[in-house]
């Protein structure tokens, strides 16, 4: 089985690294192409994959096609390859905002096997979170294969397509919110006299550890928050200030802005 990648940027590279590292695919079974010769060469040298001469050449030789280009180039790329794409090919799109209906119409086939996904940037360090939606032409085995591909560099979950805009908010865009939170925590530590580099380490590790604690224990965030908040202690005082400043509401409003924007793409 051959898998091909149109687009060898950060996210395409993260997926390739995951599937090779997990043993799901061997480098010789992976074909890539990128309009940037520099990116194509970098992917070839790093992962030892094959590089196609162009997009049309690539789609003729693969069983799975991953579209890892920016959404703005979606129509251009699909118009180029749609006549050379086999209806049996499993088409996986990571293009934000491009619906299954858009992809079916762009490929001009009601029989096309479409997997729409939304990974996020932590995929670059093997800790991605990906949502997966499929059309009616995708078999159970193909669905499981798609999950294996995206679980190879983090965690993946099936969702109905109507929830994809919510996924963009809670997963796709949220790393930016987390980085702002880490930066703000570090700024406070710097204000208290801590060196910047050390402040970033404390803040980032605390976020990482807190998330892992929740995922590994399966406990609700509220329970874990209460575990930290001792009666009359320092933490509950900080929580009080966050509530006064509308911390929760600000996060919810930001997420809502994201999913409303995503729905318009």
N, C-alpha and C positions, 0 to 999 in steps of 0.2 A: 504494500500500500504506500502510495506517494502523497505527500502533503506539500502544498505550495503556498507561498506568501507573496502577495503583492503589497509592497511596503515593508521596508526593513529598518524602520526607525526604532524608537525606544520600546514601544509596545510590541511590535513584531518581534524584536530581539528578545524581549522578556518571555514571550510565548515559546519561541524556539529554544531558548535556554532551559525552560521548564520541561518541555517534552523530551529534550535530549537527556537532561539530568535525571529524569524519572525512568528513562529507558523505554518510553512509549514509542519513540521513533529514533532511528539511527540517522546520523548526519547525511549518509548517502541517500536516504529516502526523503530528504527535504530539498525542495527547489525554491529559490527566491528570486525576486526581481525588484529593483528600485530605480526610479528615474535618475536618482543621484548615484553616479558611478562610485563616488567615494563611500557612500553608505553600503552599497552592494559589496564592494571590496572588503570593507570592514567586517560585514557579516560573514563573508566567505572565510576570511582569515581567522575570525574568532570561533566560529562554530563548525568550520570545514564542510559547509553545505554546498550544494550546486547552485550556480547562478544561471538563470535563463537568459537568452539573448534579448527577449522582450516579453511583454505580458501575454501576447497571443501564443507564443511558443510555450510559455509556462502552463497555461490552462489545458493545453493539449496532452500534457503528460502527468496530470495529478488526479487523484481520487478525492482529495479534500482541498478546497480552495479557501484560504483565509484572506479576506479583504482588510488590510491594515493600513488604509490610506485615510487622509483627512476627509471628513464628510463633503467638503467643498469640491473634491475631485471625484466623488462617487459616480455621477452621471457620465463623466468623461471616460473613466476607467471601464465602467460596465459596457458602455457603447462600443468600446474598442474590443472587448473580449466576448460579448454575449453570443455571437455566432459560432465561436470556437469552444464554448463551454458545453460539456456533455450534460444531459439531463440527469444522469446518474451521479454526477459530482455533488458532494456535500459542500454547500457554500456557507462559510462562516463569516459574518460581518461583525467588526468591532467599531463600526462607524456610528458615532453618536447621532441620534435623531433620525436615522434612516430606518423606517419601519419595514416589517416583513412585506406589507402590501407594496411599498415603494420598490423593494428589491425584486419581488415577483414581476412587477410591471416593467422594471428596468431590464430584466433578463428576458422579458417577453415570453414567459412560459408559466403556465399554471401548474406544471409538473416539477418545477425547480424545487430542490431540497434546500430550504433556507433555515439557517440558525442565526438568530440575532443575539449578540452578546454586548455586555457593558462591563469591561474590566476597569480597574483603576490603577493609578501609578505605583502603589506599593508592590505591584507585580514585578517591578524592576529589582526587588530584593527578595522575591519568592514569597511575598505575603499579600498577594493580590486578593481582591474580592470581586467575583464576577457573577453577573446575572445572565441567565440563558433562557431564551424563548425560541420556540420552533414552530414551523408551519406543519400542516397536516401530512405533508409528503415525507417527513423525516421519520424513520422507523425507530423502534425502541432501542435497537442496537446502536444506531447512529446517534441517538440522544445520549446514550451512555458513553459513547466515544467522545462526544463533545464535552461532557462533564469531566471525563478523564483528562482531556487536553487542558481544561481550565483549572482543574484541581492540581495539575502538575506544578503550578506556580502560586498556590494559595488555596482559597476556598471558593467553590462555585455552587450555585443553587439555581434550580429551575423556578421561573416565575412566569405568571401570565403576562403577555405583552402589555396589557393595560397598566401594569405597575412599573414599566421601564422608566417613566419620568420620575417616579418616586425613588427608584434605584439610583438614578443620576444624582439626586439630592443626598441620599443617605450614604452613598458609597463613591460614586464617580467624582463628585465635586468636594465632598467632605474632607479629604486630606488637606485641602487648602485651609479649611476652617481649623483643623487640628494644628497645622503649622503656625497659624496665627496665635492659637492658644499657647503653644510651646514657646513661641517668641515672647509673648506677653509674660509668661511665668519667668522666663529667663531674664527679661528686663527688670522684673521686680527683684530678682536675686542680685542682679548687677547693682541695682539701686541700694541694696543692703550691704554691698561691698564684695560680692563674689566675682571672680574673674569670668569674663564672658564665655569662654570655651567650657569651663566647668559648669556654668549655669545652664548652658544648652544640654550638657550631658545629663544633669540631674532632672531637668524638665522632660527631656525626651524619654529617658529610661522610665520615669514615673508613668508617663502615658502608655508606653509599651507594656510595662508590668501590670498596670491597671486593666488594660484590655485583655491581656493573657489570663489574669486572675478571673475575670468574668467568664471568658470562653471556656477555660479549663474546669471551673467549678459549676458552671451552669446557673449560678445565682443571679438574681435580678440586680440591676444597678442600684436600685434604692436600698436593697439589703446591704450591699457592699459599702455604700455611702454611709449608712447608719453604723456600720462596723468601725469606720474611721472617726466618726463624730462622737467623741467622749462627752458626757454631760459637763457643761460649763467649760469646755476645752477650747483650744485654738481653732480647730477645724470648723466647728459649728459657727464660730464667729465669722470665719471667711465665707461659709455657706450663706449666712444671713446677708452679707454684703452682696453676694452674687444675686440673691433673690431680689434685693432692693434695687439693683441695677438692671433687672429684667434679663438676666443671663439666658434662662430657658426660652423666653419669648423671642429674644434676638436670634437664637439658633433656629427656632422653628420658623421665624419669618425669613431667614436666609435660605433655609431649605425650600420653603414655599416659592421663593423667588426663583430658585434653581429649576424646580419642576415645571413652573409656569413658562420659563424661558425654553426649557427642553421641549415642551409640548408644541412650541411655535417653530422649532427648527425644521 
